[in-house]
Amino acid sequence: MFSSCFPDRLFKLIPSFVCVSTLRAIVEFLAFCYHTEMLKAIEKKTKYDMAYFFLLFCSLIGFCLYFVGGGKLITDLVSFIYPAYQSFKAIDSVDPTDDTQWLTYWVVFAFVSIIENVFTIIADVIPFYFVMKVGFFVWLYHPKFLGAGLVYSQGIKPFILPYLNTSMEKKSVEKKTVQKKTE
């Protein structure tokens, strides 16, 4: 269906992870929600599928965001919007595993944000830093990978936990001392 209305050389430009049927479903949902007959008229007139117009629209939005706020804005949006949405959903769910996943994500997110703010030169020195950062954050929260748990358990927890244990031990010793004095 798509090859007849879309040139083969341009069809190869679409990444393999983009599923055209998924894009078509998203566009049809948006068309249903907003009653966009204009999009269907453009599709009929040009004989190109409306999924490609959706890709064009998303690309234009991405370029506008890039020119307004640069790579940092896009990175911040990608690393914040979807995880915030999923975190709101996790709060209302009864399953504790999604709560743990998103709490772990936010701990890693905060850690990376602090490191990035301390070492601001990183973004200037490393080529394609923001592209790699987007990929890293998607890897952190993607349900297939759940990289936040790995980064937390292998990278953050071993360094932070010894300090937490010593502070908890001090509090328990202080609590026992206070209890003995009151007796």
Steps between C-alpha positions, in 0.01 A plus 500: 500500500772746597747413228253592227452854634844565646828498305733214594801725552311705760349190660854389591552820702243396759677314781419134539368551854222727375197288433287664233188320614552638851543849360187453292306394811625807688404729213157341471448544874602865477277545197212346694564724801539822306278423202771595253336459167769723356762231564292245311450748217876554475551124502249457218641787297868402528447122510748475788397327818414729790757321718772674301336837560501412869874428480551831322297682765698334783826586324398863462404518867836342590694748287307793650572376851865457409529855368312646797676319783771291344590143575463550874130585470428193289702281735319639803160449338579141400641418841214662692162481323455125453651404838283758677191362328593143594577609857152651535353175372719298740377700799143388431585137423509222758811336355807598707751404227414798281531729804850362560592538132398864480643593839829344391481693172455830681796428729720432197354803320586724796850352525568557129357853519727590792806354327411686180458831683831459682689407184334733247797476266398142415230621261750717313782250473321177406365497144132402472469518878129577500422223251685252723323641805159448340596142418623447855180629659281299264707194597446587867121500481417273206297201627712257300829608657419666837851640515426719802502195725836390363659844532365535852605154621842501331596867499324699769400262779852362575629852560202645688389204713804493733431862597132428553576200721737698721248780545226248582727327751575835666129575527425161654785544753372849587147364537618224738699755700197727534283205609753398771518855634122527530479175698 
